[in-house]
Amino acid sequence: MAGVSEQGTSAAPETWFGTPAETGPRLGGRLGWLIGVVWLIYLGQPLGTVWAHPPGPARDLGLAAIGAFAAGYVALFVWLRRAVWMRRRIPPLRASAALIGLFAIGTLTIPAAGGDWLVTLVYLSASAVLTLPARPALLVVAALAAVPLITPHFIPAWEPETGVALSVLLAGFAVFGFTRLLDRQLRLIDAQQEIRRLAVAEERARTARDLHDILGHSLTVITVKAELAGRLIEVDPARAAAEVADLERLARRALADVRSTVGAYREVDLAAELANARTALRAAGIEAELPAAVPTLPPGRGELFAWAVREGVTNVVRHSRARHCLIRVAPDELEVRDDGRGPAAVAPAGSRPGHGLLGLRERAEQAGARLVVGRGPGGVGFRLLVSYREGVR
């Protein structure tokens, strides 16, 4: 059976206390204690026998003992239920003391109830399975089942109660099966809650990546074009006006991208990103060497390559101070390379990669590809490579 430690953390499998605190009220509710109280109806047999006993100390003791036994059983059930809600396990020593106390109270009914007191053993059997670790509970159930068969050897007036012994065993096994079923159900609830939590976390991470990639690229291009328009406004007003018109178009597109991303409907297209890359590089005064056409790609790779183009060109425009940028597209890999300052300008020694590269690496891993960033061939410039090939470094 699954258990938790007394502090509420996971422990070795011992009892059925695998119940998360948040599911207790949902399963039990305010009337959950009735589940335990309803079984007290079976104390009617010894109660009837004690009530029919001639008035006297034995009858009074028997009635008091049955009342105390019922109260003790309900208290144990409430204690157990609260421990389950708090994700704790009743300490075995305390549970053993409670069971011994209930057993002693039950024996006080013997003078008036006679052999009918054995009914209390059924309650003890169920309580042992609920409160003790599996192996001690099994030993207790076996010992309680033996009592109705052994006591007639010491009290000749009593007969072996095979039915009671069987009831003790059945009660123990029935409660054991119920707790196992409940434990599995609660574990399933825990798993579902964890899946929902992870799904929310993944969706938040995806949205953060998309917003960063969209706004980072668009704002970079807008900044470059704004600087260019500022320089041209005096020397070439016509071209400056064209750049300002482009600024408006880029701003509107960025706003539309943000809205569609928030709505979870946006997809990037490699051909469109290559066209945008040409515009961004030209605005930054960087010579662009791009493929004339997009080759046929296996399903799912076009979107990853489109994000790679966006992130790579954003870094080239923002950090590289390059004069030339090459974008190469093949069915199994995409490369963005420049002749600028190299990766030290993008990620200084000792610093963490930017959010864009981290997001792109996550996308690549999810798609089964590998992201490689570093200096270009011959140690010149910066190189970003997304590849599905084995052994790429």
C-alpha positions as CSV (number, residue, x, y, z in Angstrom):
1,M,0.0,0.0,0.0
2,A,1.2,3.5,-0.7
3,G,2.2,5.7,2.3
4,V,3.4,9.1,3.2
5,S,5.6,10.2,6.0
6,E,4.4,12.0,9.0
7,Q,5.7,15.3,7.6
8,G,3.6,14.8,4.5
9,T,6.3,13.8,2.0
10,S,6.3,10.5,0.1
11,A,7.4,7.5,2.0
12,A,7.9,3.8,1.3
13,P,4.8,1.9,0.4
14,E,3.2,0.8,3.8
15,T,-0.4,1.9,4.1
16,W,-3.1,3.3,1.9
17,F,-2.4,6.9,2.9
18,G,-1.6,8.1,-0.5
19,T,-4.4,10.7,-0.4
20,P,-3.6,14.2,-1.5
21,A,-4.9,16.8,1.0
22,E,-6.9,18.6,-1.7
23,T,-8.9,15.6,-2.7
24,G,-10.1,14.7,0.9
25,P,-13.0,17.1,1.1
26,R,-14.1,16.2,-2.4
27,L,-14.2,12.5,-1.6
28,G,-15.6,12.7,1.9
29,G,-17.4,16.0,2.3
30,R,-18.8,17.2,5.5
31,L,-20.8,14.0,6.0
32,G,-17.8,11.7,5.3
33,W,-17.8,10.5,9.0
34,L,-21.1,8.8,8.4
35,I,-19.2,6.2,6.3
36,G,-17.7,4.9,9.6
37,V,-20.7,5.5,11.9
38,V,-23.1,3.5,9.8
39,W,-21.3,0.3,10.5
40,L,-22.0,0.7,14.2
41,I,-25.4,-0.9,13.5
42,Y,-23.7,-4.3,13.9
43,L,-23.1,-3.5,17.6
44,G,-26.8,-4.1,18.0
45,Q,-26.2,-7.8,18.7
46,P,-24.0,-7.4,21.8
47,L,-26.1,-4.4,22.8
48,G,-29.3,-6.5,22.7
49,T,-27.6,-9.2,24.8
50,V,-26.3,-6.7,27.4
51,W,-29.7,-4.9,27.5
52,A,-31.5,-8.3,28.2
53,H,-29.0,-9.1,31.0
54,P,-30.5,-8.8,34.6
55,P,-29.9,-5.3,36.0
56,G,-26.7,-5.0,38.0
57,P,-23.1,-3.9,37.8
58,A,-22.4,-6.3,34.9
59,R,-25.2,-4.8,32.8
60,D,-24.2,-1.3,33.6
61,L,-20.6,-2.0,32.8
62,G,-21.6,-3.7,29.5
63,L,-23.7,-0.7,28.4
64,A,-20.9,1.7,29.3
65,A,-18.3,-0.4,27.5
66,I,-20.4,-0.6,24.3
67,G,-20.9,3.1,24.3
68,A,-17.2,3.7,24.9
69,F,-16.3,1.2,22.2
70,A,-18.6,3.0,19.7
71,A,-17.2,6.4,20.6
72,G,-13.7,5.1,20.4
73,Y,-14.3,3.6,17.0
74,V,-15.8,6.8,15.6
75,A,-13.0,8.8,17.1
76,L,-10.4,6.5,15.5
77,F,-12.2,6.9,12.1
78,V,-12.3,10.7,12.4
79,W,-8.6,10.7,13.4
80,L,-7.9,8.5,10.4
81,R,-9.9,10.7,8.1
82,R,-8.2,13.9,9.2
83,A,-4.8,12.2,8.8
84,V,-5.7,11.3,5.3
85,W,-6.8,14.9,4.5
86,M,-3.5,16.3,6.0
87,R,-1.5,13.8,3.9
88,R,-0.1,12.1,7.0
89,R,0.0,8.7,8.4
90,I,-1.1,7.8,11.9
91,P,2.1,6.7,13.7
92,P,2.1,2.9,14.1
93,L,2.7,3.1,17.9
94,R,-0.3,5.4,18.4
95,A,-2.4,3.3,16.1
96,S,-1.4,0.1,18.1
97,A,-2.3,1.8,21.3
98,A,-5.7,2.8,20.0
99,L,-6.4,-0.7,18.8
100,I,-5.3,-2.2,22.2
101,G,-7.5,0.3,24.0
102,L,-10.5,-0.6,21.8
103,F,-9.8,-4.3,22.4
104,A,-9.7,-3.8,26.2
105,I,-12.9,-1.8,26.1
106,G,-14.6,-4.6,24.1
107,T,-13.6,-7.2,26.7
108,L,-15.4,-5.2,29.4
109,T,-18.7,-6.3,27.8
110,I,-18.0,-10.0,28.4
111,P,-19.7,-10.3,31.8
112,A,-23.0,-9.2,30.3
113,A,-22.6,-10.0,26.6
114,G,-20.9,-13.3,26.9
115,G,-19.7,-14.6,23.5
116,D,-21.4,-11.8,21.6
117,W,-18.6,-9.5,22.5
118,L,-16.6,-11.2,19.7
119,V,-18.5,-8.9,17.3
120,T,-16.2,-6.1,18.3
121,L,-13.3,-8.0,16.8
122,V,-14.7,-7.3,13.3
123,Y,-14.3,-3.5,13.9
124,L,-10.8,-4.1,15.2
125,S,-9.9,-6.0,12.1
126,A,-11.1,-3.2,9.8
127,S,-9.4,-0.6,11.9
128,A,-6.1,-2.5,12.0
129,V,-6.0,-2.6,8.2
130,L,-6.8,1.1,8.0
131,T,-4.3,2.4,10.5
132,L,-1.3,-0.1,10.5
133,P,1.3,-0.9,7.9
134,A,0.5,-3.9,5.7
135,R,2.4,-6.6,7.5
136,P,1.5,-5.7,11.1
137,A,-2.1,-5.3,10.0
138,L,-2.1,-8.9,8.5
139,L,-0.7,-10.3,11.8
140,V,-3.3,-8.5,13.8
141,V,-6.2,-9.7,11.6
142,A,-4.9,-13.3,11.8
143,A,-4.7,-13.0,15.6
144,L,-8.2,-11.5,15.9
145,A,-9.6,-14.3,13.7
146,A,-8.0,-16.9,15.9
147,V,-9.6,-15.5,19.1
148,P,-13.2,-16.9,18.4
149,L,-11.6,-20.3,17.7
150,I,-9.3,-20.4,20.7
151,T,-11.3,-18.9,23.6
152,P,-13.7,-21.9,23.9
153,H,-10.7,-24.0,25.0
154,F,-10.5,-21.7,28.0
155,I,-14.2,-21.0,28.6
156,P,-16.1,-24.3,28.3
157,A,-19.5,-22.5,28.2
158,W,-18.5,-20.9,24.8
159,E,-18.5,-22.7,21.5
160,P,-16.1,-22.0,18.6
161,E,-17.4,-19.1,16.6
162,T,-16.3,-20.0,13.1
163,G,-18.7,-17.5,11.6
164,V,-17.2,-14.7,13.6
165,A,-13.6,-15.8,12.7
166,L,-14.7,-15.7,9.0
167,S,-16.2,-12.3,9.4
168,V,-13.0,-10.9,10.9
169,L,-11.0,-12.2,8.0
170,L,-13.5,-11.0,5.4
171,A,-13.7,-7.6,7.0
172,G,-9.9,-7.3,6.9
173,F,-9.6,-8.4,3.3
174,A,-12.6,-6.3,2.2
175,V,-11.1,-3.1,3.8
176,F,-7.7,-4.0,2.3
177,G,-9.2,-4.3,-1.2
178,F,-11.2,-1.1,-0.8
179,T,-8.1,0.9,0.4
180,R,-6.1,-0.4,-2.5
181,L,-8.8,0.7,-4.9
182,L,-9.1,4.1,-3.3
183,D,-5.3,4.5,-3.3
184,R,-5.1,3.8,-7.0
185,Q,-8.0,6.2,-7.7
186,L,-6.3,8.9,-5.7
187,R,-3.0,8.3,-7.5
188,L,-4.8,8.7,-10.8
189,I,-6.3,12.0,-9.6
190,D,-2.8,13.1,-8.6
191,A,-1.5,12.1,-12.0
192,Q,-4.2,14.0,-13.8
193,Q,-3.6,17.1,-11.7
194,E,0.1,16.9,-12.5
195,I,-0.6,16.5,-16.2
196,R,-2.8,19.6,-16.1
197,R,-0.1,21.5,-14.3
198,L,2.6,20.5,-16.8
199,A,0.3,21.3,-19.7
200,V,-0.3,24.8,-18.3
201,A,3.5,25.3,-17.7
202,E,4.3,24.1,-21.3
203,E,1.7,26.4,-22.8
204,R,3.1,29.3,-20.9
205,A,6.6,28.5,-22.0
206,R,5.4,28.1,-25.6
207,T,3.6,31.5,-25.5
208,A,6.7,33.1,-24.0
209,R,8.9,31.7,-26.7
210,D,6.5,32.9,-29.5
211,L,6.1,36.4,-28.1
212,H,9.8,36.8,-27.7
213,D,10.6,35.5,-31.2
214,I,7.8,37.6,-32.8
215,L,8.5,40.9,-30.9
216,G,12.2,40.5,-30.8
217,H,12.5,40.2,-34.5
218,S,9.9,42.7,-35.4
219,L,11.1,45.4,-33.0
220,T,14.7,44.8,-34.1
221,V,13.7,45.5,-37.7
222,I,11.6,48.5,-36.7
223,T,14.5,49.9,-34.8
224,V,16.9,49.5,-37.7
225,K,14.4,51.1,-40.1
226,A,13.7,53.9,-37.7
227,E,17.4,54.7,-37.5
228,L,17.7,54.5,-41.2
229,A,14.7,56.8,-41.8
230,G,16.2,59.3,-39.3
231,R,19.5,59.4,-41.2
232,L,17.7,59.8,-44.6
233,I,15.1,62.4,-43.6
234,E,17.5,65.2,-44.5
235,V,19.3,63.8,-47.4
236,D,16.7,61.7,-49.1
237,P,13.1,62.5,-47.9
238,A,11.4,60.2,-50.4
239,R,13.3,57.2,-49.3
240,A,12.8,58.2,-45.7
241,A,9.1,58.3,-46.3
242,A,9.2,54.8,-47.8
243,E,11.0,53.6,-44.7
244,V,8.4,55.2,-42.5
245,A,5.7,53.5,-44.5
246,D,7.6,50.2,-43.9
247,L,7.7,51.0,-40.2
248,E,3.9,51.3,-40.1
249,R,3.5,48.0,-42.0
250,L,5.9,46.2,-39.7
251,A,4.2,47.6,-36.6
252,R,0.8,46.5,-37.8
253,R,2.1,43.0,-38.7
254,A,3.8,42.7,-35.3
255,L,0.5,43.6,-33.6
256,A,-1.4,41.1,-35.7
257,D,1.2,38.4,-34.9
258,V,0.9,39.1,-31.2
259,R,-2.9,38.8,-31.3
260,S,-2.8,35.6,-33.3
261,T,-0.2,34.1,-31.0
262,V,-2.2,34.9,-27.9
263,G,-5.1,33.2,-29.6
264,A,-2.8,30.2,-30.3
265,Y,-3.6,30.3,-34.0
266,R,-0.3,31.5,-35.4
267,E,2.1,29.5,-37.6
268,V,5.3,30.7,-39.2
269,D,6.2,30.0,-42.8
270,L,9.7,29.5,-44.0
271,A,9.2,31.3,-47.3
272,A,7.7,34.3,-45.6
273,E,10.5,34.4,-43.0
274,L,13.1,34.3,-45.8
275,A,11.4,37.2,-47.5
276,N,11.3,39.1,-44.2
277,A,14.9,38.3,-43.6
278,R,15.9,39.8,-46.9
279,T,14.0,43.0,-46.0
280,A,15.6,43.2,-42.5
281,L,19.1,42.6,-43.7
282,R,18.8,45.1,-46.5
283,A,17.5,47.7,-44.0
284,A,20.5,47.0,-41.8
285,G,22.9,47.4,-44.8
286,I,23.9,43.8,-44.7
287,E,24.4,41.9,-48.0
288,A,22.0,38.9,-48.0
289,E,22.7,35.6,-49.7
290,L,19.5,33.6,-49.5
291,P,18.2,30.6,-51.4
292,A,16.1,31.5,-54.5
293,A,13.5,28.9,-53.5
294,V,12.6,26.7,-50.5
295,P,13.4,23.0,-51.1
296,T,10.8,20.4,-50.4
297,L,11.0,19.6,-46.7
298,P,9.7,16.7,-44.6
299,P,6.5,17.5,-42.6
300,G,7.1,19.6,-39.5
301,R,10.5,20.9,-40.4
302,G,9.4,24.1,-42.2
303,E,8.1,25.7,-39.0
304,L,11.2,24.9,-37.0
305,F,13.5,26.3,-39.8
306,A,11.3,29.4,-40.1
307,W,11.8,30.1,-36.3
308,A,15.6,29.5,-36.8
309,V,15.7,32.0,-39.7
310,R,13.9,34.6,-37.6
311,E,16.1,34.1,-34.5
312,G,19.3,33.9,-36.6
313,V,18.6,37.1,-38.6
314,T,17.5,38.9,-35.5
315,N,20.9,38.2,-33.9
316,V,22.8,39.2,-37.1
317,V,21.0,42.5,-37.3
318,R,21.1,43.3,-33.7
319,H,24.6,42.1,-32.7
320,S,26.9,41.1,-35.5
321,R,28.0,44.3,-37.3
322,A,28.3,42.0,-40.3
323,R,28.6,43.0,-43.9
324,H,27.4,39.7,-45.3
325,C,24.9,37.0,-44.2
326,L,24.3,33.6,-45.7
327,I,21.2,31.5,-45.1
328,R,21.4,27.9,-46.4
329,V,18.4,25.6,-46.4
330,A,18.5,21.8,-47.0
331,P,15.9,19.1,-46.4
332,D,17.7,18.1,-43.2
333,E,19.3,21.3,-41.9
334,L,19.3,25.1,-42.0
335,E,22.3,27.4,-41.5
336,V,22.5,31.1,-40.8
337,R,26.1,32.5,-41.0
338,D,27.6,36.0,-41.0
339,D,31.1,37.6,-41.2
340,G,30.6,39.8,-38.2
341,R,32.1,39.9,-34.7
342,G,31.2,36.4,-33.7
343,P,29.4,34.8,-30.7
344,A,31.3,36.7,-28.1
345,A,29.1,39.7,-28.9
346,V,26.0,37.6,-28.6
347,A,26.8,35.8,-25.5
348,P,29.7,37.2,-23.4
349,A,31.8,34.8,-21.5
350,G,30.1,33.6,-18.3
351,S,26.6,34.8,-19.4
352,R,23.6,32.7,-20.2
353,P,22.2,32.3,-23.7
354,G,19.4,34.7,-24.6
355,H,15.8,33.8,-24.4
356,G,15.6,33.5,-28.2
357,L,18.3,30.9,-28.4
358,L,16.9,29.0,-25.4
359,G,13.5,29.0,-27.0
360,L,14.9,27.9,-30.3
361,R,16.8,25.1,-28.6
362,E,13.6,23.9,-26.9
363,R,11.8,23.9,-30.2
364,A,14.6,21.9,-31.8
365,E,14.7,19.3,-29.1
366,Q,10.9,18.9,-29.3
367,A,11.2,18.4,-33.0
368,G,14.0,15.8,-32.7
369,A,16.7,18.2,-34.1
370,R,19.9,19.7,-32.8
371,L,20.8,23.4,-32.4
372,V,24.4,24.3,-32.8
373,V,25.6,27.9,-32.3
374,G,29.2,29.2,-32.3
375,R,31.8,30.7,-34.6
376,G,31.6,30.2,-38.3
377,P,34.2,28.3,-40.5
378,G,37.7,29.5,-39.8
379,G,36.6,31.2,-36.6
380,V,35.0,34.1,-38.5
381,G,31.6,35.5,-37.7
382,F,28.6,33.7,-36.1
383,R,27.0,30.5,-37.1
384,L,23.5,29.1,-36.2
385,L,22.7,25.6,-37.4
386,V,19.6,23.5,-36.9
387,S,20.2,20.0,-38.1
388,Y,18.5,16.6,-38.1
389,R,21.8,14.8,-39.1
390,E,23.6,12.5,-36.6
391,G,26.8,13.6,-35.1
392,V,26.5,17.3,-36.0
393,R,28.6,19.5,-33.8
